[in-house]
Amino acid sequence: MSQIELTEAQQCLVDAGKVLMIGKHSEEIPESERNMIWRGFAGNFGNKGLACTMLRDDGIVLIITEGDVSREVLRHEFIHAAQCHASPETMKSALDAAIQVGQLLVSAIRAKLTANPECEKGHRDLAMAEQQWKMQADGSATVAAFPVFQFYQDLYPTNETAELASEILGFDYPRGAYAAMTACLAAECGYEIDPMSDLARELVAYTFEHLEHEIIDELMAEAGQSPDTQLRM
Ligand SMILES: [Zn+2]
């Protein structure tokens, strides 16, 4: 494993023994999980850095990495690590913050469509996502919310939306932009996402992977201070 530089808050979690950073062949990975972890890394060719996070039964969060992992990928995994130790209140604030980021983008798309209705096709992801979340809200969806998000996050945002997002949100990361947009539209459509759910954890991690925000600093600080008995998952 190459040398990875951690932020102060990340180093704190490691020093407190709450997070263990290891390679994919580490004996620290519970035997029952090893095959699953290796399968997850199996599609990794070349030097692209990959990482994943798992919460061990003893309350220690394992961040498993392979290759040269970027600052952002690592930040994503450390957000997940902190989420394992965060209070429901902080988890809710983090989801609310993602909703607010998404609101900026959604408003910008709508303003653009009002001025230029011919751009609708370019921003078809907005109408598509609205429709999905209305169906989740009224119970007519046949697929659960989390897999729907994952499926569409591979297809969207459109290039036009991604471009607008990098202008409006100040980060050029389409997967994060789509996550923020999803958080906003789900809330708008009346689908209440449980802040402790896997879906909420991913929406927050993707939204703030490339974006500094005080709620993430709070989340990290709270995780560093939490006694082990407060472990929540
Ligand atoms: Zn994640």
Boltz pocket constraint, residues with backbone or C-beta under 6 A from the ligand:
constraints:
  - pocket:
      binder: B
      contacts: [[A, 76], [A, 80], [A, 201], [A, 202], [A, 205]]
      max_distance: 6.0
